[in-house]
Amino acid sequence: MSQAAVVEEAAPSVNPWHLVGYVGLLALMVFVIWLDDRFVLNFMHVMSGVLWTGIDLFMGFYVGPALRSAPFEARRAVTMRLVPRTLFLMPTLAIITGTTGWFHAKQLGFLETPWPQYGWVLAALIIITILTVQGLGLLLPTNVRVYLELRKPAPDRERIGRLLKSYIYLVGFQGVMQVAMIVVMAKFVTGL
């Protein structure tokens, strides 16, 4: 089997029906916001946040370190399978979490909270902004570039190394921000 055939076998194409599912989730988010039911909005916010945070932390603190010590071809095979699956999932979860969180905070009156309690609201807004901008603006494009390079029959390992140099620190910072958001959300739940 040629190296090009191995790369094609390891690189699944994106199933267009999965994309319909992500669009469906975003449409469901719009419906839930329109519905304006406290329980349903909270449920969607919490579930998308748990999935986003859980996947982020698992990938950053378990899968990433395990892959760093694996041989190049093993890292390549895992990345070729993983990136197409997360390429749309993670941005969708990030958008749903942040958007439903904003509308739920508005619904609960947190946006009119007096100072110093409003500091917790401000902290949540700053953290979600950092997570979203870094995720969509830095991590996602880097994932796509690395994925496209790995699809080549002879990937440029130096280019991949350059792309991933700051990526590791960004992923670590994302993990710290995710944990900080959990602390802020715990404060919301226990009362400002």
Backbone hydrogen bonds in HBPLUS format (Angstrom, degrees):
<---DONOR---> <-ACCEPTOR-->    atom                        ^
c    i                          cat <-CA-CA->   ^        H-A-AA   ^      H-
h    n   atom  resd res      DA  || num        DHA   H-A  angle D-A-AA Bond
n    s   type  num  typ     dist DA aas  dist angle  dist       angle   num
A0006-VAL N   A0002-SER O   3.04 MM   4  6.39 151.2  2.12 146.4 154.6     1
A0007-VAL N   A0003-GLN O   2.97 MM   4  6.25 156.8  2.02 148.5 154.4     2
A0008-GLU N   A0004-ALA O   2.94 MM   4  6.20 160.9  1.98 147.4 152.5     3
A0009-GLU N   A0005-ALA O   2.88 MM   4  6.05 155.9  1.94 146.1 152.9     4
A0010-ALA N   A0006-VAL O   2.91 MM   4  6.10 149.5  2.00 145.6 154.0     5
A0011-ALA N   A0007-VAL O   2.92 MM   4  5.99 126.0  2.22 141.8 156.1     6
A0011-ALA N   A0008-GLU O   3.27 MM   3  5.06 137.4  2.47  90.6 102.3     7
A0018-HIS N   A0015-ASN O   2.99 MM   3  5.51 139.4  2.16 112.6 123.1     8
A0020-VAL N   A0016-PRO O   3.30 MM   4  6.70 143.7  2.44 139.9 148.8     9
A0021-GLY N   A0017-TRP O   3.26 MM   4  6.61 144.6  2.40 136.2 144.9    10
A0021-GLY N   A0018-HIS O   2.98 MM   3  5.01 119.6  2.36  93.9 109.4    11
A0022-TYR N   A0018-HIS O   3.12 MM   4  6.61 147.1  2.24 146.9 155.3    12
A0023-VAL N   A0019-LEU O   2.99 MM   4  6.30 161.0  2.03 151.9 157.0    13
A0024-GLY N   A0020-VAL O   2.78 MM   4  5.96 147.8  1.88 142.2 152.4    14
A0025-LEU N   A0021-GLY O   2.90 MM   4  6.23 144.2  2.03 141.6 150.7    15
A0026-LEU N   A0022-TYR O   3.07 MM   4  6.40 155.5  2.13 146.6 152.6    16
A0027-ALA N   A0023-VAL O   2.87 MM   4  6.15 151.8  1.95 147.2 155.7    17
A0028-LEU N   A0024-GLY O   2.81 MM   4  6.03 151.9  1.89 145.1 153.4    18
A0029-MET N   A0025-LEU O   2.90 MM   4  6.18 149.3  2.00 142.4 150.7    19
A0030-VAL N   A0026-LEU O   3.07 MM   4  6.40 156.5  2.13 144.8 149.9    20
A0031-PHE N   A0027-ALA O   2.98 MM   4  6.29 157.6  2.03 148.5 154.6    21
A0032-VAL N   A0028-LEU O   2.82 MM   4  6.06 160.6  1.85 154.1 159.3    22
A0033-ILE N   A0029-MET O   2.92 MM   4  6.17 158.4  1.97 152.8 158.4    23
A0034-TRP N   A0030-VAL O   2.94 MM   4  6.15 158.3  1.98 146.5 153.0    24
A0035-LEU N   A0031-PHE O   2.75 MM   4  5.97 152.5  1.83 149.9 158.3    25
A0036-ASP N   A0032-VAL O   3.16 MM   4  6.39 145.0  2.29 141.7 149.0    26
A0041-LEU N   A0037-ASP O   2.93 MM   4  5.98 168.1  1.95 161.3 165.1    27
A0042-ASN N   A0038-ARG O   2.98 MM   4  6.00 159.2  2.02 143.6 150.1    28
A0043-PHE N   A0039-PHE O   2.79 MM   4  5.98 159.8  1.83 152.0 158.2    29
A0044-MET N   A0040-VAL O   2.98 MM   4  6.19 165.0  2.00 149.5 152.7    30
A0045-HIS N   A0041-LEU O   2.97 MM   4  6.13 160.5  2.01 147.7 153.6    31
A0046-VAL N   A0042-ASN O   2.84 MM   4  5.99 169.9  1.85 157.5 160.2    32
A0047-MET N   A0043-PHE O   2.87 MM   4  5.94 169.7  1.88 154.4 157.9    33
A0048-SER N   A0044-MET O   3.03 MM   4  6.00 165.4  2.05 144.0 148.7    34
A0049-GLY N   A0045-HIS O   2.95 MM   4  5.96 152.7  2.02 141.9 150.5    35
A0050-VAL N   A0046-VAL O   2.78 MM   4  5.94 156.7  1.84 151.5 157.6    36
A0051-LEU N   A0047-MET O   3.00 MM   4  6.15 165.1  2.02 148.6 152.7    37
A0052-TRP N   A0048-SER O   2.88 MM   4  5.97 167.3  1.90 147.9 152.1    38
A0053-THR N   A0049-GLY O   2.87 MM   4  5.86 169.2  1.88 148.2 151.8    39
A0054-GLY N   A0050-VAL O   2.79 MM   4  5.67 158.7  1.84 143.0 150.4    40
A0055-ILE N   A0051-LEU O   2.90 MM   4  5.90 168.7  1.92 149.5 153.2    41
A0056-ASP N   A0052-TRP O   2.93 MM   4  5.96 162.1  1.96 146.6 152.6    42
A0057-LEU N   A0053-THR O   2.87 MM   4  6.00 170.7  1.88 155.9 158.1    43
A0058-PHE N   A0054-GLY O   2.92 MM   4  5.97 161.8  1.95 147.4 153.3    44
A0059-MET N   A0055-ILE O   2.83 MM   4  5.91 167.1  1.85 153.6 157.5    45
A0060-GLY N   A0056-ASP O   2.89 MM   4  5.96 163.4  1.92 148.5 154.0    46
A0061-PHE N   A0057-LEU O   2.87 MM   4  5.74 161.6  1.91 148.0 152.6    47
A0062-TYR N   A0058-PHE O   2.95 MM   4  5.33 141.6  2.10 135.3 142.4    48
A0063-VAL N   A0058-PHE O   3.11 MM   5  6.53 160.7  2.15 148.8 154.9    49
A0064-GLY N   A0059-MET O   2.80 MM   5  5.86 156.7  1.86 160.2 164.9    50
A0066-ALA N   A0062-TYR O   3.18 MM   4  6.19 154.3  2.24 141.8 149.5    51
A0067-LEU N   A0063-VAL O   2.89 MM   4  6.08 156.0  1.94 155.9 162.6    52
A0068-ARG N   A0064-GLY O   3.00 MM   4  6.25 149.7  2.09 151.9 160.7    53
A0070-ALA N   A0067-LEU O   2.99 MM   3  4.98 155.0  2.05 103.8 111.9    54
A0074-ALA N   A0071-PRO O   3.04 MM   3  5.41 125.1  2.35 108.2 122.2    55
A0075-ARG N   A0071-PRO O   3.04 MM   4  6.39 162.2  2.07 158.4 163.9    56
A0076-ARG N   A0072-PHE O   2.81 MM   4  6.01 157.2  1.86 153.2 160.5    57
A0077-ALA N   A0073-GLU O   2.96 MM   4  6.09 160.4  2.00 141.0 145.7    58
A0078-VAL N   A0074-ALA O   3.02 MM   4  6.24 167.0  2.04 154.1 157.1    59
A0079-THR N   A0075-ARG O   2.92 MM   4  6.00 166.5  1.94 150.3 154.8    60
A0080-MET N   A0076-ARG O   2.89 MM   4  6.02 157.2  1.94 151.3 157.6    61
A0081-ARG N   A0077-ALA O   3.26 MM   4  6.47 138.2  2.45 138.4 147.9    62
A0081-ARG N   A0078-VAL O   3.15 MM   3  5.29 132.1  2.39  99.1 111.7    63
A0082-LEU N   A0078-VAL O   2.82 MM   4  5.94 155.6  1.88 154.2 162.3    64
A0083-VAL N   A0079-THR O   3.00 MM   4  5.72 170.5  2.01 147.5 150.4    65
A0085-ARG N   A0082-LEU O   3.05 MM   3  5.34 124.4  2.37 104.8 119.4    66
A0086-THR N   A0082-LEU O   3.03 MM   4  6.29 143.4  2.16 152.4 163.8    67
A0086-THR N   A0083-VAL O   3.13 MM   3  5.17 124.9  2.45  98.2 112.3    68
A0087-LEU N   A0083-VAL O   2.81 MM   4  5.60 134.2  2.02 156.6 166.3    69
A0090-MET N   A0086-THR O   3.21 MM   4  5.65 163.2  2.24 133.9 138.0    70
A0092-THR N   A0088-PHE O   3.16 MM   4  6.11 153.6  2.23 141.4 149.3    71
A0093-LEU N   A0089-LEU O   2.92 MM   4  6.17 163.9  1.95 158.4 162.5    72
A0094-ALA N   A0090-MET O   2.94 MM   4  6.10 158.5  1.98 150.6 156.9    73
A0095-ILE N   A0091-PRO O   2.91 MM   4  6.07 163.4  1.93 149.8 153.7    74
A0096-ILE N   A0092-THR O   2.95 MM   4  6.13 166.4  1.97 152.7 156.8    75
A0097-THR N   A0093-LEU O   2.87 MM   4  5.92 164.4  1.89 148.9 153.8    76
A0098-GLY N   A0094-ALA O   3.06 MM   4  6.15 175.4  2.06 152.3 153.8    77
A0099-THR N   A0095-ILE O   2.97 MM   4  5.92 163.6  2.00 148.1 153.5    78
A0100-THR N   A0096-ILE O   2.93 MM   4  5.82 165.0  1.96 147.6 152.5    79
A0101-GLY N   A0097-THR O   2.92 MM   4  5.84 146.2  2.04 139.0 149.4    80
A0102-TRP N   A0098-GLY O   3.02 MM   4  6.21 154.3  2.08 144.0 149.6    81
A0103-PHE N   A0099-THR O   3.14 MM   4  6.46 169.4  2.15 154.7 156.2    82
A0104-HIS N   A0100-THR O   2.81 MM   4  5.89 151.4  1.89 145.6 154.2    83
A0105-ALA N   A0101-GLY O   2.85 MM   4  5.97 157.3  1.90 147.3 153.6    84
A0106-LYS N   A0102-TRP O   2.96 MM   4  6.21 155.8  2.02 148.3 155.2    85
A0107-GLN N   A0103-PHE O   2.88 MM   4  6.00 156.0  1.93 140.3 147.5    86
A0108-LEU N   A0104-HIS O   2.91 MM   4  6.13 148.0  2.02 146.5 154.2    87
A0110-PHE N   A0105-ALA O   2.88 MM   5  5.10 140.0  2.04 157.7 156.1    88
A0109-GLY N   A0106-LYS O   3.14 MM   3  5.11 153.2  2.22 100.7 108.9    89
A0112-GLU N   A0109-GLY O   3.21 MM   3  5.66 157.6  2.26 110.5 117.1    90
A0113-THR N   A0110-PHE O   3.23 MM   3  5.12 164.6  2.25 106.5 107.7    91
A0118-TYR N   A0114-PRO O   2.98 MM   4  5.56 139.9  2.14 124.4 132.3    92
A0119-GLY N   A0116-PRO O   2.94 MM   3  5.44 153.0  2.02 111.9 120.4    93
A0120-TRP N   A0117-GLN O   3.04 MM   3  5.82 149.3  2.13 120.1 125.8    94
A0121-VAL N   A0118-TYR O   2.99 MM   3  5.00 115.6  2.42  96.5 112.4    95
A0122-LEU N   A0118-TYR O   2.82 MM   4  6.15 164.3  1.85 159.2 163.6    96
A0123-ALA N   A0119-GLY O   2.83 MM   4  6.00 149.4  1.92 139.3 148.1    97
A0124-ALA N   A0120-TRP O   3.02 MM   4  6.29 156.1  2.08 144.1 149.5    98
A0125-LEU N   A0121-VAL O   2.96 MM   4  6.30 158.8  2.01 151.9 157.9    99
A0126-ILE N   A0122-LEU O   2.89 MM   4  6.11 158.6  1.94 152.2 157.8   100
A0127-ILE N   A0123-ALA O   2.91 MM   4  6.06 167.3  1.92 152.6 156.3   101
A0128-ILE N   A0124-ALA O   2.94 MM   4  6.05 168.7  1.95 151.7 155.1   102
A0129-THR N   A0125-LEU O   3.06 MM   4  6.09 148.6  2.17 137.4 146.0   103
A0130-ILE N   A0126-ILE O   2.95 MM   4  6.21 162.6  1.98 152.4 156.7   104
A0131-LEU N   A0127-ILE O   2.87 MM   4  6.09 171.1  1.88 158.4 160.8   105
A0132-THR N   A0128-ILE O   2.97 MM   4  5.97 160.4  2.01 141.3 146.9   106
A0133-VAL N   A0129-THR O   2.91 MM   4  5.98 170.7  1.92 154.4 157.5   107
A0134-GLN N   A0130-ILE O   2.94 MM   4  5.93 167.0  1.95 151.6 156.0   108
A0135-GLY N   A0131-LEU O   2.87 MM   4  5.81 155.9  1.92 139.4 147.5   109
A0136-LEU N   A0132-THR O   2.84 MM   4  5.84 173.1  1.84 153.0 155.2   110
A0137-GLY N   A0133-VAL O   2.73 MM   4  5.25 145.5  1.85 135.0 146.7   111
A0138-LEU N   A0134-GLN O   2.92 MM   4  5.03 148.1  2.03 124.5 131.6   112
A0139-LEU N   A0134-GLN O   2.85 MM   5  6.20 166.5  1.87 161.8 166.5   113
A0140-LEU N   A0135-GLY O   2.88 MM   5  5.90 151.6  1.96 154.0 161.6   114
A0142-THR N   A0138-LEU O   3.21 MM   4  6.25 153.6  2.29 141.1 148.8   115
A0143-ASN N   A0139-LEU O   2.87 MM   4  6.10 159.0  1.91 154.3 160.3   116
A0144-VAL N   A0140-LEU O   3.03 MM   4  6.31 159.5  2.08 154.0 159.2   117
A0145-ARG N   A0141-PRO O   2.95 MM   4  6.20 162.0  1.98 148.9 153.4   118
A0146-VAL N   A0142-THR O   2.91 MM   4  6.11 167.8  1.92 157.2 160.1   119
A0147-TYR N   A0143-ASN O   2.89 MM   4  5.98 163.9  1.91 148.9 154.3   120
A0148-LEU N   A0144-VAL O   2.88 MM   4  6.08 163.5  1.91 152.9 156.9   121
A0149-GLU N   A0145-ARG O   2.96 MM   4  6.17 153.6  2.03 144.9 152.5   122
A0150-LEU N   A0146-VAL O   2.85 MM   4  6.09 156.5  1.90 153.7 160.4   123
A0151-ARG N   A0147-TYR O   3.05 MM   4  6.29 132.0  2.28 142.4 154.9   124
A0152-LYS N   A0149-GLU O   3.20 MM   3  5.61 153.5  2.28 107.9 115.4   125
A0160-ILE N   A0156-ASP O   3.07 MM   4  6.41 161.4  2.11 152.7 158.1   126
A0161-GLY N   A0157-ARG O   2.87 MM   4  6.04 155.8  1.92 144.1 151.2   127
A0162-ARG N   A0158-GLU O   2.91 MM   4  6.20 154.5  1.98 147.8 154.3   128
A0163-LEU N   A0159-ARG O   2.90 MM   4  6.17 159.6  1.94 151.6 157.3   129
A0164-LEU N   A0160-ILE O   2.91 MM   4  6.11 152.1  1.99 149.5 157.0   130
A0165-LYS N   A0161-GLY O   2.98 MM   4  5.93 117.0  2.39 139.1 153.4   131
A0165-LYS N   A0162-ARG O   3.38 MM   3  5.21 150.0  2.48  95.0 103.5   132
A0168-ILE N   A0164-LEU O   3.36 MM   4  6.32 154.1  2.44 149.6 146.8   133
A0170-LEU N   A0166-SER O   2.99 MM   4  6.31 155.9  2.05 152.4 160.0   134
A0171-VAL N   A0167-TYR O   2.87 MM   4  6.11 158.9  1.92 155.0 160.1   135
A0172-GLY N   A0168-ILE O   3.05 MM   4  6.28 155.4  2.12 141.2 148.0   136
A0173-PHE N   A0169-TYR O   2.86 MM   4  6.11 156.3  1.92 147.2 153.9   137
A0174-GLN N   A0170-LEU O   2.77 MM   4  6.03 151.3  1.86 146.7 155.4   138
A0175-GLY N   A0171-VAL O   2.97 MM   4  6.26 152.2  2.05 145.4 152.3   139
A0176-VAL N   A0172-GLY O   3.03 MM   4  6.39 153.4  2.10 146.4 153.3   140
A0177-MET N   A0173-PHE O   2.88 MM   4  6.16 158.8  1.93 150.7 156.7   141
A0178-GLN N   A0174-GLN O   2.81 MM   4  6.06 149.4  1.90 147.6 156.6   142
A0179-VAL N   A0175-GLY O   3.02 MM   4  6.28 157.7  2.07 147.8 153.0   143
A0180-ALA N   A0176-VAL O   2.89 MM   4  6.17 155.6  1.95 146.7 154.3   144
A0181-MET N   A0177-MET O   2.86 MM   4  6.10 149.6  1.95 144.0 152.1   145
A0182-ILE N   A0178-GLN O   3.04 MM   4  6.37 146.3  2.15 141.8 150.8   146
A0183-VAL N   A0179-VAL O   3.06 MM   4  6.44 152.7  2.14 148.4 155.2   147
A0184-VAL N   A0180-ALA O   2.99 MM   4  6.34 159.3  2.04 149.5 154.8   148
A0185-MET N   A0181-MET O   2.82 MM   4  6.03 162.6  1.85 152.2 157.0   149
A0186-ALA N   A0182-ILE O   2.87 MM   4  6.03 148.6  1.97 144.4 153.1   150
A0187-LYS N   A0183-VAL O   3.08 MM   4  6.41 145.7  2.20 143.0 151.9   151
A0187-LYS N   A0184-VAL O   3.09 MM   3  5.11 120.5  2.46  93.8 108.5   152
A0188-PHE N   A0184-VAL O   3.02 MM   4  6.44 150.2  2.11 146.0 154.4   153
A0189-VAL N   A0185-MET O   2.97 MM   4  6.25 161.2  2.01 150.6 154.8   154
A0190-THR N   A0186-ALA O   3.05 MM   4  6.21 150.9  2.14 142.9 150.3   155
A0191-GLY N   A0187-LYS O   2.98 MM   4  5.96 115.0  2.42 137.9 152.4   156
A0191-GLY N   A0188-PHE O   3.28 MM   3  5.18 149.8  2.37  96.2 105.1   157
